[in-house]
């Protein structure tokens, strides 16, 4: 059996999965996870494909195909879908460790991988999300793995070609930023080749050739691009947005720096020498620099073209910090411990980092006091329908259900087009319209149909959504009382 199976990172992967299970005890599904559930729970493959390509989700076609098969083997439950994501994060950690071990040695690769995964806010959040980012992490780390593995390959063979084609082809089908990730790795290999005074045209060609797998999904992706028009839901970033992205990982930086400083002092105290193993470091460092600067590139693209800046889209920059930290650790941590105390200290650090995801899961259980979404509505009148034009309000409540009240979502294109409506109002309208088409049992109704059906109801409004102000508040045939902030009891006058 491969030696990596016995490494601390393999144990850490089980810690990640346990973290997902623990957090799922107190974390209830939100809108995006519920949309994943609806896709994964389709009864047939073609009904799933119809759902996945109907502009309800933003692409991610390969993810929905794979997770549909996963749900048939296991279950389409939210916990099962989250475990699929956690498995992707765990696989990514192992692949990254194996790649860095080849370059920098086992000990530095172990510490760098454990710290960046256990203390990254973005990665640990996605570890328990029923979305596609776990698979994106796994594929990104797999592409890093084969980039390092085949750095010295001068001639192609069928096995290399198939790997380059499939991985670079699957990345955009999991997330449209996969195009950018694929380009980043291919550009890194190209720059490394220039440094080594060689050009491997076959490598670049087969990497980009994988993108043809996206061709059958172009019509569906065009529908997705039309989804948010005339508005686009991602705000233009400012410099604070960029700074906050990097600052959000301050815990990871702190642990990396403090651990590195500790081993520097240890090296000085014990006066041991470190034989640095850096085979293939050039390519790894190029990937690292491009990955860390990736958010800056997207920031400027978003300023001058289409805004695409969301923290979870920038996952790849964590990879860059992992590589850089592994490079540093390889220069201060000996591959063979010079004495018993050095070995104990290193082992203690590793044990703490391996257990960190479990600790975070237990901490979440103790501090998270969230309730099942409909439970928050217990003070509302029993028996009356509750209506909203906010998908984050509607979808979790409809998914979990209530014996005391029915939940409804209203479709109103005129309200969505209001200049002061939230940016994603038009996208919400189209996505929920398509959801009703795919799942007719959803309580999704046009404004006229809802108001013709009910004369007494509760409105659950939210900032940026103006259905209540437009259709009820300024309409003389209705009277209302405010029950709570943004919640109103409405009666239609006879």
N, C-alpha and C positions, 0 to 999 in steps of 0.2 A: 504494500500500500504506500502511496506517496507520503513523503515525510511531512508535507505541509498539513496533512490530516491531524498530526499530533501537535501542531504549533499552537501558541496562544491565540492566534487570529482565528483558527477553526473553532476554538472554545468560545471566542468572542462572538462568532456568528450565531451560536446558540443563545448567547446573552442578548443579542439583537432581537431574535425571535421571541424570547421570553419578555423582553421589553414591550414588544407589540401586543402580546397577549395581556400583559398587566394593564397597559394603557387602555386597551379596548374595553376593559371592565368598567371604566368610568367615562370613556370618551364616546359620545353618541355621534352617529353619522350626520354629516352636513351635506349641503346641496350637491357638490361635485361627486362625493362618494356614492350618493344615492343614484346619480346618473350612471355611474359605473355599475352599480347593482342592477339597474334596469337593463343595461346592455348584456351583462353576464348571465342574467336569468331568462333571456329569450329562449323559447322552447326549441327552436331549430337554428341551424347554422345560418341559413339565409335570412331568417327574421332578425338575427343578431347583426348580420352584415347590413341589412336595411336600416336598422337602428343606428349603427355606428357611422353610416355614411349620410345620415339625414340632418346634418348640421345641428344636432343637439349637443354633441361634443366637438371640440376643435381638432378634428383629425384623429391621430393616435390609433390608426386602423390596425396595425400589427398587434398593439397591446390588447385591443378588444377581442381580436381573434384568439390570441393566446390565452387570455384570461377566461374566455368562454369555454375552452377545452378544460382549463383548470377547474372551473366551476362544475363541469360535468363529472369530473373525477372526484372532487371533494364536495364543494357546496358553493352556491352563489352568495352566501351570507356575507355581511360586512366584515366580520372577523376573518373569514376565509380569504376574502379579497385583500384585506390588510396583510395577512400572512404571506400572500404572494408578493406583495411589495417588500416586506421585510426579508423574504428569501432573496429577492433581487439585490437589496442592499448588502446582505451577508455574502452573496456570491461576488459582488463587486469588491468587497473588502478583501476576500481571499485572493482574487485575481490581482488586485493591486499589490498585495503583500508578496505574492509569488514573483511579480514583475520587479518590484523594488529589491527583493532578496537577491535576484540575479545580478543586479547592478551594485548594490551597496552592502549586501550581506544580511544575514537573518536578523540580528539584533536591532540594527537601525531601522530596517524595514518594519519590524514588529512594532516598535515604539511609534514610528511615524503614522502607521496605519491605524493603530489603536487610538491614538490621541485625536487625529483628524476626524475619524468616524464617530467616536464616542462624545466628542465635545463640539462638533459642528451642529449649530442650531438647525440649519436647513436639512441636513441629512437625518438627524434624529427625528425631526418632525415628519419627514416623508417616510420614515421607517414604519410608521403606524397609520399611513394614509392609503385608502383604497383607490389609488390613482396610479398613473403610469411612470412616476419618477423612480420608483425602485427598479423597474426594468431598464429605464434610461441609464441609471447608475451602473447596472450590471453590464450593459452593452458598451458604455463608455470605457469602463475598466477593461473589458475584453479587447477593445480596440487598442488601448494602451499596451496590453499584454502582447498582442501579436505585432504591434509596431516595434517593441523592444526585441521580441523573439526573432523577427526576420530582418533586423537592422543590417546584418552582414550578408544577407542573401543577395547574390548578384544575378541569378537567373530564376525565372519563375517555374513553378511546377503546379500541377493541378490542385494540390491541397492548399497551397498558398493563395492561388487565384480564387478558389471557392470561398475561403475565409474572408479575403478582402472584399469580394463582391457581396457576400451575404451580410456581413456586419455593417459595412458602409451603406448598404441598401436598407437594412432594418432600422437603423437609427432614425431617419426621417419619418418612417412609418410608425415609430413610437411617439415621437414628438417632432414638430416641424423644425425646432431648433437643432435637430439631428443633422440637418444639412450643414449648419455652422460648425457643429462638433466634428463632423466628418472632414470638412474643409480644414479645420484647425490641425487635425492629425496629419492629413496629407501634406499640408504646407510645412509642418514641422519636419516630416521625413524629407521633403524636398530641400529645406534649408540645411538639414544635417548632411544630405548628399552633396550639396554644394561645398560645404566645409571639407568633406572628404574627396572633393574633386571627382565626382561621379554623378551620373544621372540615370535613374532607373525608371524609364518612361513606362515600362510595363506595370510597375507598382502604382504610379499615379493614375494610369489609365483604368486599371481594374478597380481601384478605389472609387473613382468617379462613376465607373460603369454600373456600380451597384445602385446608383440613383434611379436607374430605369425601372426598378421595382415599384417606384412611386407612380409611374405612368398610368396604370389602370385606375388610380385613385384621384387623378387630376380633376375630373368632373365633380367628384364629391368635395374636393378641397376648394374648388371655385365656389361651390355653394357655401362653404364655411366662410370664405372671404367676404361673401355678400351678407353674411349673417348680421353683422353689426352696423351695416350702413343704414342711414347716413352718419351715424356716430361710430366712434371706435372706443372700446371700453377701457383701454389702457391709457392712463394719464401720461402726458409728456413728463419725463423726469427732469429734476433740477439737480444741482450739484449736491444738495443734501441727500437726495435719493441714492446717489452713487456712494457717498460717504457712509450712509446708514447701512448699505449692503455689506461693505467691508467691516464696519463697526459691529454688525450683528454677530460676528464670529469672534468677539473679543475673548470669550471664555477659551476658545481653541487657541488663540494667540498666546494668552496668558500661560496656559499649560505647556504649550510648545516651548515658549521662552524660558519658563521657570525650570522645566525638565532639562532643556539644553544647558542652561547655566549651571544647574546642579552637577551635571556630568563633566562640565568644564572644570569646575572646582574639584571634583573627584579625581579627574585626570591629573591636576596639579598636585593634589595632596598625595596620591599614590605614585606619582611620577612614572606612569606607564606609557608606553608608546602604542600608537594605533596604526596598524597597516590598513590603509584605506583601499577598499575594493570598489572600483568605479567603472567596471566594464559597461560600455554603452551609455555612459553618463551624459555625453554630449546631446544625444537625441532627447533624453529624459529632461534635461534642463531647458532645452528649447520648448518642449511641450509645456513645461512648468511655467516659463515666462509668458508664453502665449495664453495659457489657461488663466493665470492670475490677472492678466491685462484684458481678458475677454469681456468682463463687464464694462470696461472703459470704452471698448470698441462699440458695444451695443448701446451704451449711453449716448455717444455722439451720433450713431445711426438714428437713434430714437429722437434726438433733438432736431435733426435736419430732414429726416424722412418719416417713416411710420414708427410710432412709438411701440417698442417691443420689450420694454424694460420691466421685468418682474423678477424678484429674488430667486424664485424656484427655477426660472429659466437659466440661471447662472451657476447651476450646480458644479459645472466643470472647474470653476476657480478653486474649489476645495481640493481637487486633484493636484493643482499646481502647488498649493501649500504642503500637501503630503510629500510630493517629490522633493521640494526644497528642504523640508525638515529632515527627510531621510538622508539627504546629502550631507546636511550638517551633523546629524547624529553619527554618521559613518566616520566622522573625523574626531569624535570625542569618546565613542564607546568601543572598546576592544571586542573583536570577534571571539577571543578567548579571554575569560576573566583572569586578571593577574593574581587575584587572591579571593579568599572565601567571602570577605566583607563586600567586595565589589559585586560578586555574584548574588548575594542576599539583597543588596540594595536594588540591583536591576530587577530581580525577580519580584520584589515588593512593588515597584512601579508597575510592572506588567500586570500583576494580580489586581491592583487597584483599577487599572484602565479596563481590564477584561470585565470586571464586575460593574463598571459604571452604568451601562444600559439598564441592568437590573435595578440598581439603586435609583435611577431616574424614574423607572416604572413604579417602584414602590412609593417614591416620593409623590408621584402624580396621584396615586390612589389615595394617599393621606391628605393631599391638599385640594384635589379637584372635588368640588361640591355640586357639579352640574347635574341637572335632572333631565329625564327624558323630555324632549321638547314640548309635547302637549301638556305636561305637568305644570309648566309655567302658566298655563291658561286656566287653571282650576278656579281662580277668583271670577272668571267671566261667567255670564249667564248661561245656564245649562239649556241645551236644546236648540239654541240659535246657531245658524251657520256663521262661520268666521271667514271673512273674505280678505284677500290681500293681493297687491300687484307686485309683491316682492318674492321671487323664487326662493331666496334663503329662508324666508318665513314659511312659505307654503310646503316645499318639498319634504323637509324633515317631519313636519306635523302630519302630512298625509301618509308618509312612509310608516311612521310609528302608530298612527291612528289614535282615536279616542272614542270611548263609548258615550261620551257626554255631548259631543259636538262634531259637526262635519266641517272640513276645511275646503275652501274654494280659492282658485286663482282666476283673476279677471284679465281678459285680453282686451286692450284698448290702444289701437295704433295711434289715434289722435293724441292721447295723453303721452305716449312714448315719444312722440315727435316734439313735444313742448321744449323750447330752448333751455329751460332750467331743469329739465328732467336729468336724472343720472345718466352718465355716458353709456351704460350698458342697458338702458331701457329698451331700445329698439332690438338689441340682441336678445334680451329676455323675452320680448314678444314673439319673435320668430322661433326661438328655441322651444318655448312652452307650447306654441302652436303645433310644432312638429311632434313634441312629446304627446300631445293629445291625439294626434294622428296615429302614432305608433302604439299608444296604450289608451284606448278609448275609455277605460274605467276611471281615468284621472278626472278629478273635479275641476276641469279647466273650461271656463265659459267666457263668451264675449260679454261685454258690459250690458248690452241690451237684453240678452237672454237671462243674465243673472238678475237684473233689476225687474224684469217682467215676472220672474219666478218667485222672488222673495220680497216681502214688504218689511220684515223685521230681521235685522242681522247685525253682526259686529264687524267693524272694519279695523284691520290691523295695518296701520300705515308705517312707513319708515322714511328716513331722510332721503331725499332725491326721488321719491315716488309720490306722484301728485294725483292719483286717482280719486282719493277722498276729497281733496280740495276742489277738483274740477267737476266731479260728477255728483257729489253729495253736499258739500259745504256751501257751494254757491248755487244750489238748486232749491228753489222755494217749496217744492213738494215734499221735501224731507226735513225732518227734525232730528236732532242728535244730542247726545250727552257724552261728554268726555269721561271715560271710566278711569283710564290711566294715561300716561304720556303716549301719544300716538295711537291710542285705542279708543274707539268710539262706538256707542250703542246707537243704532240708526232705526228710525221708524218712518215708514212712508205714510203721509197723510192721505186720508180717504176723501 
